[in-house]
Amino acid sequence: MNKREFIKSATAASFGAVVLGAMPSIATAKERSLLIKPSNRDERRKKSFPNVPLVTHEGEIVRFYDDLIKDKTVLINFMYARCADICPGMTANLKLVQKELGERVGRDIFMYSITLEPEHDTPAALKAYAELFRVGPGWKFLTGKKSDIELLRRQLGFTFSDPVLDQDKTQHIGVVKYGIEPLERWGTCPALGNPKYIAEYIYWMEPSGQRPKLPEMMG
C-alpha cells in the first residue's frame, strides 16, 4: 500500500469512527435494551400470579394478575358451588369478613373465590351461588379453563406434597390467602377463622398510617 492509499484508508476509518461517535444515543439505547432484565418483583409476580384469563360470576372476562391482583389488597379462596361440606360455611364466614372490612371492600380491598369445578360452575351457576349468600360488591366468584385454574391453585400454594391428598379438591378449600400485592406481603389463615381476626390480619400488614385503630374495630 502506497502513502496515498494509506492516508485514504486512515481517513475513511476516522470518518467512520466520527459517525459512530455522533450517534451515541442510538447505540446506548440498543445496548440498554439488551441489558435490561425484569425486576425481582416482576419475576416473583410471574411465578406466583399467572396472568390467565378468567370469567367472573357477572360474565366479565378478566386477567388474573392485571385485573384482579396488581396493586391491590386481596383475599383469595377456592370453592365450588356443588360442595356440600365446608364451602357453604366458609362462604358464610367470609361474608362476615366482608362485613368487618366494610366499605373498603370493592374500593381498596377485593375478595375472590375461584371454583375448583369450572366444568360445572359456569358464570350463571356462580352468580346464583353469590346471590344465594347475598354477597356484597367487591367480591367476585371466578371460573375459567380447568388447566388455568389448576395452574393458579398450584402457584398460589393450595397444594399438598401427598399426591393422594392433592387430588382431593375438598382439601383445598379450608384456607384463605390474603395480601397486599404492591408491598409483597402475604399470609394465609383458616377460612372459618374468627372474621374479626381475619380482618385484623389484613390491617396488620398495612403501613401504620393506613391501619384503623384496632380497639375501635373490635368494639
ChimeraX commands (.cxc) that place a marker at each C-alpha (Angstrom):
marker #1 position 0.00,0.00,0.00 radius 0.5
marker #1 position 1.50,3.39,-1.02 radius 0.5
marker #1 position 1.33,6.52,1.07 radius 0.5
marker #1 position -1.71,7.95,-0.77 radius 0.5
marker #1 position -3.73,4.75,-0.30 radius 0.5
marker #1 position -2.74,4.56,3.38 radius 0.5
marker #1 position -3.91,8.14,4.02 radius 0.5
marker #1 position -7.18,7.41,2.19 radius 0.5
marker #1 position -7.85,4.28,4.28 radius 0.5
marker #1 position -6.96,6.02,7.52 radius 0.5
marker #1 position -9.24,8.96,6.68 radius 0.5
marker #1 position -12.15,6.65,5.89 radius 0.5
marker #1 position -11.66,4.77,9.15 radius 0.5
marker #1 position -11.51,8.01,11.10 radius 0.5
marker #1 position -14.67,9.27,9.43 radius 0.5
marker #1 position -16.46,6.05,10.38 radius 0.5
marker #1 position -15.39,6.47,13.97 radius 0.5
marker #1 position -16.67,10.06,13.98 radius 0.5
marker #1 position -20.06,8.96,12.58 radius 0.5
marker #1 position -20.39,6.30,15.25 radius 0.5
marker #1 position -19.33,8.82,17.84 radius 0.5
marker #1 position -22.04,11.18,16.67 radius 0.5
marker #1 position -24.76,8.58,17.39 radius 0.5
marker #1 position -24.15,7.55,21.00 radius 0.5
marker #1 position -27.83,7.67,21.94 radius 0.5
marker #1 position -28.75,5.05,19.33 radius 0.5
marker #1 position -26.01,2.65,20.37 radius 0.5
marker #1 position -26.63,3.20,24.07 radius 0.5
marker #1 position -30.38,2.68,23.78 radius 0.5
marker #1 position -29.86,-0.60,21.96 radius 0.5
marker #1 position -27.31,-1.77,24.48 radius 0.5
marker #1 position -29.62,-0.81,27.35 radius 0.5
marker #1 position -32.49,-2.79,25.82 radius 0.5
marker #1 position -30.26,-5.86,25.73 radius 0.5
marker #1 position -29.13,-5.40,29.30 radius 0.5
marker #1 position -32.50,-4.61,30.91 radius 0.5
marker #1 position -33.74,-7.51,33.00 radius 0.5
marker #1 position -37.12,-7.88,34.69 radius 0.5
marker #1 position -37.18,-6.63,38.26 radius 0.5
marker #1 position -37.24,-9.11,41.11 radius 0.5
marker #1 position -40.86,-8.17,41.72 radius 0.5
marker #1 position -41.74,-8.96,38.09 radius 0.5
marker #1 position -40.03,-12.33,38.36 radius 0.5
marker #1 position -41.86,-13.17,41.57 radius 0.5
marker #1 position -45.15,-11.99,40.10 radius 0.5
marker #1 position -44.78,-14.23,37.05 radius 0.5
marker #1 position -44.03,-17.18,39.29 radius 0.5
marker #1 position -46.81,-16.60,41.82 radius 0.5
marker #1 position -49.60,-14.96,39.82 radius 0.5
marker #1 position -50.10,-16.39,36.32 radius 0.5
marker #1 position -51.94,-13.83,34.23 radius 0.5
marker #1 position -54.51,-16.33,32.99 radius 0.5
marker #1 position -57.95,-15.26,31.73 radius 0.5
marker #1 position -60.94,-15.91,34.00 radius 0.5
marker #1 position -64.65,-15.13,33.88 radius 0.5
marker #1 position -66.48,-13.52,36.79 radius 0.5
marker #1 position -69.92,-14.53,38.02 radius 0.5
marker #1 position -71.14,-11.39,36.24 radius 0.5
marker #1 position -69.80,-12.60,32.88 radius 0.5
marker #1 position -66.81,-10.26,32.71 radius 0.5
marker #1 position -63.55,-11.60,31.22 radius 0.5
marker #1 position -60.57,-10.60,33.36 radius 0.5
marker #1 position -56.85,-11.34,33.62 radius 0.5
marker #1 position -55.85,-12.76,36.97 radius 0.5
marker #1 position -52.85,-10.56,37.66 radius 0.5
marker #1 position -53.53,-7.43,35.59 radius 0.5
marker #1 position -57.19,-7.01,36.57 radius 0.5
marker #1 position -57.54,-8.72,39.94 radius 0.5
marker #1 position -54.25,-8.68,41.82 radius 0.5
marker #1 position -51.93,-5.92,40.65 radius 0.5
marker #1 position -51.62,-3.02,43.12 radius 0.5
marker #1 position -54.48,-4.34,45.26 radius 0.5
marker #1 position -55.15,-5.75,48.71 radius 0.5
marker #1 position -56.95,-9.06,48.22 radius 0.5
marker #1 position -58.41,-12.17,49.83 radius 0.5
marker #1 position -58.44,-15.35,47.73 radius 0.5
marker #1 position -60.02,-18.72,48.36 radius 0.5
marker #1 position -61.03,-21.79,46.38 radius 0.5
marker #1 position -64.52,-23.30,46.46 radius 0.5
marker #1 position -67.11,-24.96,44.25 radius 0.5
marker #1 position -70.85,-24.46,44.15 radius 0.5
marker #1 position -71.82,-28.13,44.46 radius 0.5
marker #1 position -69.77,-28.58,47.64 radius 0.5
marker #1 position -71.94,-29.85,50.47 radius 0.5
marker #1 position -69.13,-29.91,53.02 radius 0.5
marker #1 position -67.13,-26.87,54.13 radius 0.5
marker #1 position -67.90,-24.45,51.26 radius 0.5
marker #1 position -71.27,-23.10,52.46 radius 0.5
marker #1 position -69.95,-22.41,55.96 radius 0.5
marker #1 position -66.76,-20.92,54.57 radius 0.5
marker #1 position -68.65,-18.60,52.22 radius 0.5
marker #1 position -70.95,-17.53,55.06 radius 0.5
marker #1 position -67.93,-16.82,57.25 radius 0.5
marker #1 position -66.18,-14.81,54.55 radius 0.5
marker #1 position -69.35,-12.78,54.19 radius 0.5
marker #1 position -68.86,-11.81,57.84 radius 0.5
marker #1 position -65.26,-10.87,56.97 radius 0.5
marker #1 position -66.64,-8.68,54.19 radius 0.5
marker #1 position -68.90,-7.03,56.76 radius 0.5
marker #1 position -65.92,-6.43,59.08 radius 0.5
marker #1 position -63.97,-4.77,56.27 radius 0.5
marker #1 position -66.97,-2.58,55.48 radius 0.5
marker #1 position -66.98,-0.10,52.63 radius 0.5
marker #1 position -63.33,-0.81,51.84 radius 0.5
marker #1 position -64.37,-4.00,50.02 radius 0.5
marker #1 position -64.66,-3.03,46.37 radius 0.5
marker #1 position -62.75,0.19,46.98 radius 0.5
marker #1 position -59.26,-0.83,48.11 radius 0.5
marker #1 position -59.79,-4.40,49.31 radius 0.5
marker #1 position -61.09,-7.10,46.96 radius 0.5
marker #1 position -62.33,-10.65,47.54 radius 0.5
marker #1 position -62.05,-13.52,45.03 radius 0.5
marker #1 position -63.47,-17.04,45.20 radius 0.5
marker #1 position -62.18,-19.36,42.48 radius 0.5
marker #1 position -64.08,-22.53,41.60 radius 0.5
marker #1 position -62.34,-25.90,41.59 radius 0.5
marker #1 position -65.08,-27.26,39.32 radius 0.5
marker #1 position -65.05,-25.00,36.26 radius 0.5
marker #1 position -66.62,-27.79,34.23 radius 0.5
marker #1 position -69.79,-27.35,36.33 radius 0.5
marker #1 position -69.50,-23.82,37.72 radius 0.5
marker #1 position -70.44,-21.58,34.83 radius 0.5
marker #1 position -70.74,-17.83,35.38 radius 0.5
marker #1 position -74.51,-18.34,35.73 radius 0.5
marker #1 position -74.05,-21.04,38.38 radius 0.5
marker #1 position -71.61,-18.85,40.31 radius 0.5
marker #1 position -73.95,-15.89,40.05 radius 0.5
marker #1 position -76.75,-17.96,41.56 radius 0.5
marker #1 position -74.35,-19.03,44.32 radius 0.5
marker #1 position -73.32,-15.43,45.06 radius 0.5
marker #1 position -76.96,-14.36,45.14 radius 0.5
marker #1 position -77.82,-17.23,47.48 radius 0.5
marker #1 position -75.33,-15.86,50.01 radius 0.5
marker #1 position -76.18,-12.23,49.20 radius 0.5
marker #1 position -72.54,-11.24,48.90 radius 0.5
marker #1 position -71.84,-7.55,48.58 radius 0.5
marker #1 position -69.92,-5.56,45.95 radius 0.5
marker #1 position -66.18,-6.14,45.66 radius 0.5
marker #1 position -66.40,-9.93,45.90 radius 0.5
marker #1 position -66.07,-11.86,42.63 radius 0.5
marker #1 position -66.64,-15.56,42.01 radius 0.5
marker #1 position -64.43,-16.80,39.19 radius 0.5
marker #1 position -64.32,-19.63,36.67 radius 0.5
marker #1 position -62.20,-20.43,33.63 radius 0.5
marker #1 position -60.31,-23.22,31.89 radius 0.5
marker #1 position -59.58,-26.23,34.07 radius 0.5
marker #1 position -55.86,-26.11,33.23 radius 0.5
marker #1 position -55.62,-22.40,34.08 radius 0.5
marker #1 position -57.36,-22.86,37.42 radius 0.5
marker #1 position -55.11,-25.81,38.25 radius 0.5
marker #1 position -52.09,-23.61,37.47 radius 0.5
marker #1 position -53.45,-20.90,39.77 radius 0.5
marker #1 position -54.11,-23.39,42.55 radius 0.5
marker #1 position -50.54,-24.63,42.43 radius 0.5
marker #1 position -48.89,-21.24,42.06 radius 0.5
marker #1 position -50.94,-19.78,44.91 radius 0.5
marker #1 position -49.81,-22.59,47.19 radius 0.5
marker #1 position -53.06,-24.50,47.65 radius 0.5
marker #1 position -51.25,-27.84,47.31 radius 0.5
marker #1 position -50.18,-30.91,49.26 radius 0.5
marker #1 position -46.99,-32.92,48.88 radius 0.5
marker #1 position -49.06,-36.10,49.24 radius 0.5
marker #1 position -50.37,-36.77,45.70 radius 0.5
marker #1 position -53.48,-38.53,47.03 radius 0.5
marker #1 position -54.47,-35.54,49.15 radius 0.5
marker #1 position -53.55,-33.18,46.35 radius 0.5
marker #1 position -56.07,-34.88,44.04 radius 0.5
marker #1 position -58.84,-34.36,46.60 radius 0.5
marker #1 position -60.37,-30.96,45.89 radius 0.5
marker #1 position -62.05,-30.90,49.31 radius 0.5
marker #1 position -58.57,-30.48,50.80 radius 0.5
marker #1 position -58.01,-27.13,49.08 radius 0.5
marker #1 position -60.97,-25.14,50.33 radius 0.5
marker #1 position -60.33,-24.55,54.02 radius 0.5
marker #1 position -57.82,-21.72,53.71 radius 0.5
marker #1 position -57.97,-18.10,52.60 radius 0.5
marker #1 position -54.90,-16.34,51.22 radius 0.5
marker #1 position -54.66,-12.60,51.83 radius 0.5
marker #1 position -52.11,-9.99,50.90 radius 0.5
marker #1 position -51.07,-6.56,49.72 radius 0.5
marker #1 position -49.56,-7.08,46.27 radius 0.5
marker #1 position -47.54,-3.84,45.88 radius 0.5
marker #1 position -45.94,-4.42,49.31 radius 0.5
marker #1 position -45.44,-8.13,48.60 radius 0.5
marker #1 position -46.92,-9.04,51.97 radius 0.5
marker #1 position -48.88,-12.31,52.06 radius 0.5
marker #1 position -50.36,-14.69,54.58 radius 0.5
marker #1 position -52.90,-17.48,54.98 radius 0.5
marker #1 position -55.39,-18.39,57.64 radius 0.5
marker #1 position -58.33,-20.78,58.12 radius 0.5
marker #1 position -61.32,-19.59,56.13 radius 0.5
marker #1 position -63.53,-20.50,59.08 radius 0.5
marker #1 position -61.49,-18.39,61.50 radius 0.5
marker #1 position -62.91,-15.53,63.53 radius 0.5
marker #1 position -63.97,-12.86,60.97 radius 0.5
marker #1 position -62.65,-10.06,63.18 radius 0.5
marker #1 position -59.24,-11.68,63.34 radius 0.5
marker #1 position -59.11,-12.25,59.59 radius 0.5
marker #1 position -59.81,-8.55,59.08 radius 0.5
marker #1 position -57.08,-7.75,61.62 radius 0.5
marker #1 position -54.54,-9.89,59.77 radius 0.5
marker #1 position -55.01,-7.65,56.74 radius 0.5
marker #1 position -54.83,-4.45,58.76 radius 0.5
marker #1 position -51.63,-5.57,60.47 radius 0.5
marker #1 position -49.91,-5.85,57.09 radius 0.5
marker #1 position -50.82,-2.32,56.07 radius 0.5
marker #1 position -48.49,0.63,56.62 radius 0.5
marker #1 position -49.10,2.02,60.11 radius 0.5
marker #1 position -50.64,5.22,58.75 radius 0.5
marker #1 position -53.37,3.27,56.97 radius 0.5
marker #1 position -54.39,0.93,59.77 radius 0.5
marker #1 position -57.66,1.56,61.54 radius 0.5
marker #1 position -57.48,1.72,65.32 radius 0.5
marker #1 position -57.95,-1.89,66.37 radius 0.5
marker #1 position -59.82,-1.20,69.62 radius 0.5
marker #1 position -62.48,0.68,67.65 radius 0.5
marker #1 position -62.65,-2.12,65.10 radius 0.5
marker #1 position -63.07,-4.72,67.84 radius 0.5
marker #1 position -65.86,-2.81,69.51 radius 0.5
marker link #1:1,2 radius 0.2
marker link #1:2,3 radius 0.2
marker link #1:3,4 radius 0.2
marker link #1:4,5 radius 0.2
marker link #1:5,6 radius 0.2
marker link #1:6,7 radius 0.2
marker link #1:7,8 radius 0.2
marker link #1:8,9 radius 0.2
marker link #1:9,10 radius 0.2
marker link #1:10,11 radius 0.2
marker link #1:11,12 radius 0.2
marker link #1:12,13 radius 0.2
marker link #1:13,14 radius 0.2
marker link #1:14,15 radius 0.2
marker link #1:15,16 radius 0.2
marker link #1:16,17 radius 0.2
marker link #1:17,18 radius 0.2
marker link #1:18,19 radius 0.2
marker link #1:19,20 radius 0.2
marker link #1:20,21 radius 0.2
marker link #1:21,22 radius 0.2
marker link #1:22,23 radius 0.2
marker link #1:23,24 radius 0.2
marker link #1:24,25 radius 0.2
marker link #1:25,26 radius 0.2
marker link #1:26,27 radius 0.2
marker link #1:27,28 radius 0.2
marker link #1:28,29 radius 0.2
marker link #1:29,30 radius 0.2
marker link #1:30,31 radius 0.2
marker link #1:31,32 radius 0.2
marker link #1:32,33 radius 0.2
marker link #1:33,34 radius 0.2
marker link #1:34,35 radius 0.2
marker link #1:35,36 radius 0.2
marker link #1:36,37 radius 0.2
marker link #1:37,38 radius 0.2
marker link #1:38,39 radius 0.2
marker link #1:39,40 radius 0.2
marker link #1:40,41 radius 0.2
marker link #1:41,42 radius 0.2
marker link #1:42,43 radius 0.2
marker link #1:43,44 radius 0.2
marker link #1:44,45 radius 0.2
marker link #1:45,46 radius 0.2
marker link #1:46,47 radius 0.2
marker link #1:47,48 radius 0.2
marker link #1:48,49 radius 0.2
marker link #1:49,50 radius 0.2
marker link #1:50,51 radius 0.2
marker link #1:51,52 radius 0.2
marker link #1:52,53 radius 0.2
marker link #1:53,54 radius 0.2
marker link #1:54,55 radius 0.2
marker link #1:55,56 radius 0.2
marker link #1:56,57 radius 0.2
marker link #1:57,58 radius 0.2
marker link #1:58,59 radius 0.2
marker link #1:59,60 radius 0.2
marker link #1:60,61 radius 0.2
marker link #1:61,62 radius 0.2
marker link #1:62,63 radius 0.2
marker link #1:63,64 radius 0.2
marker link #1:64,65 radius 0.2
marker link #1:65,66 radius 0.2
marker link #1:66,67 radius 0.2
marker link #1:67,68 radius 0.2
marker link #1:68,69 radius 0.2
marker link #1:69,70 radius 0.2
marker link #1:70,71 radius 0.2
marker link #1:71,72 radius 0.2
marker link #1:72,73 radius 0.2
marker link #1:73,74 radius 0.2
marker link #1:74,75 radius 0.2
marker link #1:75,76 radius 0.2
marker link #1:76,77 radius 0.2
marker link #1:77,78 radius 0.2
marker link #1:78,79 radius 0.2
marker link #1:79,80 radius 0.2
marker link #1:80,81 radius 0.2
marker link #1:81,82 radius 0.2
marker link #1:82,83 radius 0.2
marker link #1:83,84 radius 0.2
marker link #1:84,85 radius 0.2
marker link #1:85,86 radius 0.2
marker link #1:86,87 radius 0.2
marker link #1:87,88 radius 0.2
marker link #1:88,89 radius 0.2
marker link #1:89,90 radius 0.2
marker link #1:90,91 radius 0.2
marker link #1:91,92 radius 0.2
marker link #1:92,93 radius 0.2
marker link #1:93,94 radius 0.2
marker link #1:94,95 radius 0.2
marker link #1:95,96 radius 0.2
marker link #1:96,97 radius 0.2
marker link #1:97,98 radius 0.2
marker link #1:98,99 radius 0.2
marker link #1:99,100 radius 0.2
marker link #1:100,101 radius 0.2
marker link #1:101,102 radius 0.2
marker link #1:102,103 radius 0.2
marker link #1:103,104 radius 0.2
marker link #1:104,105 radius 0.2
marker link #1:105,106 radius 0.2
marker link #1:106,107 radius 0.2
marker link #1:107,108 radius 0.2
marker link #1:108,109 radius 0.2
marker link #1:109,110 radius 0.2
marker link #1:110,111 radius 0.2
marker link #1:111,112 radius 0.2
marker link #1:112,113 radius 0.2
marker link #1:113,114 radius 0.2
marker link #1:114,115 radius 0.2
marker link #1:115,116 radius 0.2
marker link #1:116,117 radius 0.2
marker link #1:117,118 radius 0.2
marker link #1:118,119 radius 0.2
marker link #1:119,120 radius 0.2
marker link #1:120,121 radius 0.2
marker link #1:121,122 radius 0.2
marker link #1:122,123 radius 0.2
marker link #1:123,124 radius 0.2
marker link #1:124,125 radius 0.2
marker link #1:125,126 radius 0.2
marker link #1:126,127 radius 0.2
marker link #1:127,128 radius 0.2
marker link #1:128,129 radius 0.2
marker link #1:129,130 radius 0.2
marker link #1:130,131 radius 0.2
marker link #1:131,132 radius 0.2
marker link #1:132,133 radius 0.2
marker link #1:133,134 radius 0.2
marker link #1:134,135 radius 0.2
marker link #1:135,136 radius 0.2
marker link #1:136,137 radius 0.2
marker link #1:137,138 radius 0.2
marker link #1:138,139 radius 0.2
marker link #1:139,140 radius 0.2
marker link #1:140,141 radius 0.2
marker link #1:141,142 radius 0.2
marker link #1:142,143 radius 0.2
marker link #1:143,144 radius 0.2
marker link #1:144,145 radius 0.2
marker link #1:145,146 radius 0.2
marker link #1:146,147 radius 0.2
marker link #1:147,148 radius 0.2
marker link #1:148,149 radius 0.2
marker link #1:149,150 radius 0.2
marker link #1:150,151 radius 0.2
marker link #1:151,152 radius 0.2
marker link #1:152,153 radius 0.2
marker link #1:153,154 radius 0.2
marker link #1:154,155 radius 0.2
marker link #1:155,156 radius 0.2
marker link #1:156,157 radius 0.2
marker link #1:157,158 radius 0.2
marker link #1:158,159 radius 0.2
marker link #1:159,160 radius 0.2
marker link #1:160,161 radius 0.2
marker link #1:161,162 radius 0.2
marker link #1:162,163 radius 0.2
marker link #1:163,164 radius 0.2
marker link #1:164,165 radius 0.2
marker link #1:165,166 radius 0.2
marker link #1:166,167 radius 0.2
marker link #1:167,168 radius 0.2
marker link #1:168,169 radius 0.2
marker link #1:169,170 radius 0.2
marker link #1:170,171 radius 0.2
marker link #1:171,172 radius 0.2
marker link #1:172,173 radius 0.2
marker link #1:173,174 radius 0.2
marker link #1:174,175 radius 0.2
marker link #1:175,176 radius 0.2
marker link #1:176,177 radius 0.2
marker link #1:177,178 radius 0.2
marker link #1:178,179 radius 0.2
marker link #1:179,180 radius 0.2
marker link #1:180,181 radius 0.2
marker link #1:181,182 radius 0.2
marker link #1:182,183 radius 0.2
marker link #1:183,184 radius 0.2
marker link #1:184,185 radius 0.2
marker link #1:185,186 radius 0.2
marker link #1:186,187 radius 0.2
marker link #1:187,188 radius 0.2
marker link #1:188,189 radius 0.2
marker link #1:189,190 radius 0.2
marker link #1:190,191 radius 0.2
marker link #1:191,192 radius 0.2
marker link #1:192,193 radius 0.2
marker link #1:193,194 radius 0.2
marker link #1:194,195 radius 0.2
marker link #1:195,196 radius 0.2
marker link #1:196,197 radius 0.2
marker link #1:197,198 radius 0.2
marker link #1:198,199 radius 0.2
marker link #1:199,200 radius 0.2
marker link #1:200,201 radius 0.2
marker link #1:201,202 radius 0.2
marker link #1:202,203 radius 0.2
marker link #1:203,204 radius 0.2
marker link #1:204,205 radius 0.2
marker link #1:205,206 radius 0.2
marker link #1:206,207 radius 0.2
marker link #1:207,208 radius 0.2
marker link #1:208,209 radius 0.2
marker link #1:209,210 radius 0.2
marker link #1:210,211 radius 0.2
marker link #1:211,212 radius 0.2
marker link #1:212,213 radius 0.2
marker link #1:213,214 radius 0.2
marker link #1:214,215 radius 0.2
marker link #1:215,216 radius 0.2
marker link #1:216,217 radius 0.2
marker link #1:217,218 radius 0.2
marker link #1:218,219 radius 0.2
view
